[in-house]
């Protein structure tokens, strides 16, 4: 691809991203009440997405062959313990990722 095409593609992607970010503010700006259905989705979707991510991350774990899912189980327990202890999602995810990578690279 030539440079002009790459620049045009980046410009279009950026414009669409900005438009999608501002669209809710334009639709539900001052004076308009957010529909109850969207408020409901805002409450339940984060939990549903996290559940889907857990299933996606653990889908390839084989319990019948070594290491029998131990790195995944230890990293998952780390995420849960860090979240219960500090109530910080970023810390929990980062801590679990670091523990998993250390286990996979150095132990198992």
N, C-alpha and C positions, 0 to 999 in steps of 0.2 A: 504494500500500500504506500501511496505517496503521502507526503507531509500534509498537503491540503486536505486530503480525505480524512486523515487521522484527526486533524484539528476540527474539521466539521463534525466528525462523529463525537468527539469530546464535547463540543459546544451543544449538540442536540441532547446528549445524555445529561449534561449539566442543566440545561433549560427544563427538561422534563422532571428532573429531580427537584429543582427549585419550585416548579409549578405544583408538584404533588405535595411538597411541604407547606405551601401557602394556601392550597385549596381549602382545607378545613377552616382556616381563619376567614377566608372569603365567604364560604357558605354559612358558617355559624358565627359570624362576626357579632358585633354589638347588637343587642336587642333580640337575637334569635336564641331560643332555648334548644339545647342539644336533645335530640330524640332519646327517649328512654332505652330504646334498643341499642343505640350506640354507647350509651353509658354502661349498659349491661356488658356489651362486648369489651369495653375498656376494663371492666373488672375481671372478667373470666379468661380473656385471651392470654394474658401473661402466664397464667398457670398452665393452660393447655399447651402453649408453646414450649414451656420448660419440660412438661411431660413428654412431648414429642421429641425434644432434643435428647432426653435421657434414653428413650427407646432407640433413637437413631445411633447414639454413641455406644450403646451396649448390645446392638443387634448382632455383632460379629463375635461375641464372646463364646468360646467353646469351653464348656465345663468338663468335657470328657478327655481333653488332652492338656498337657502341661502348657502353661502354668495354672490351668483350671480357673481362670478368671480372677486370680488373686490380685493382680495389679489394679484391675478395674474396681474390684470390691473395696480395696484399701483406699483408692482415690475417691470413690463415691462416699465412703465413710468420712474421709477427710473433708469433703465438701459439706456434708451434713453437719459435722461437728463444728467446723468453722462458722457455718451460718447460724447455728444455734448459739454459739458463743458470742459472735460479734454482730450478727444481723446485718452483714455487709455482703451483698451479692457479688460485687467485683472481687473482694478478697476471697470469698468462698470458691469462685470459679478459678481464679488465679492460683490459689493454694492447691486445689485439687489437680489442676493441670501440671503444676510443678512436681507434685508428689508422683503423679502418674508417669511423667517423663523420666524422673529420676529412677523410679522402680523399673521401668522398661529398659532404660539404657544401662543401669548399673547393677541391678539385682537379678532380674529375670532374663 
